[in-house]
Amino acid sequence: MKKPVLVTLAAGMGSRYGGLKQMDPVGGHGQVILDYSIYDAKRAGFETVVFVIKEEIAEEFKATVGSRVAKGMEVKYVYQRKDDLPAGYSVPEGREKPWGTTHAVLAARGVVDGPFAVINADDYYGPQAFRQIYDYLCSHPDGDIYEYAMVGYLLKNTVTEHGSVARGVCQETVEGYLSSVVERTRIEKGEKCPRFSEDEGKTWTDLPGDTVVSMNLWGFNESFMADAWERFKPFLDKALAENPTKAEYFIPLPVEAIIAEGKGRVKVLRSEDKWYGVTYREDKPTVVAAIQAMTEAGLYPDCLWG
């Protein structure tokens, strides 16, 4: 069995923050959040990282994060392009962005030929998550059905003090496999527990702090690439008819279809590590302080890559 590789979704860097906000250093030697995630992945056993980026940021990305990580990992780059579509399809007029997170994963289909994990570039996941996903991928090849995994986090560990976040709220079977992911696009900390709104903040519904949510840390076997590419076609048929300029092919879409058809299952792993991210500018001091504290406690060396 081939060793799992890490696919890092970095093509959205810049678009959500205005400039390469995720390249803002949070460590003492210029390290960004992504450095710590990849360092944790390396300690867990990953030896290769595939960066999915935009061509427009390639030079700056390679000169900063890429050059550092290359000291300790094999590094590969692929580009997410909005015109990377199945035969017979073309980019609709007015479409400015690529087609979402599944489309970003599919950009790596030419260089991934075995099990792989997927992470966002701008989230801190903690070392526990990478150990769990690596070990699971090493021990669960596809059999009669696809064998996938997802690392779930406790909602209370994934909210910010400075506004709302979007999270996938997970439902599980009694055996601990994923049954559904409901995207909640506006979750806030709340006074007593986290809460979500579906009407732009007019009304709110409480969510228990121990609710399991997805932070987009998935584990797949190579089968996902071919399956998700085939499902891209009916997605595009619907998107081009209903929302051609904005529709996005998010990872939960093919995952839920695979589960519903009985073609595969997704084990929900658990991490109790705290999430950190720079969703808002005001989040950065909290992240810097947390990284410093973890470094002083010995979880990370002061200079990750030597």
Buried (B, 14 or more C-beta within 10 A) or exposed (E): EBBBBBBBBBBBBBBEBEEBBBBBBBBEEBBBBBBBBBBBBBEBBBEBBBBBBBEEBBEBBBEBBBEBBEEBBEBBBBBBBBEBBEEEEEBBEEBEBBBBBBBBBBBBBEBBEBBBBBBBBBBBBBBBBBBBBBBBBBEBBBEEBBBBBBBBBBBBBBBBEBEBBEBBBBEBEEEEBBBBBEEBEBBBBBEEBBBBBEEEEEEBEEBEBEBBBBBBBBBBBBBBBEBBBEBBEEBBEEBBEEEBEEBBBBBBBBBBBBBEEEEBBBBBBEBEBBBBBBBBEEBBEBBBEBBBEBBEEEEBEEEBBE
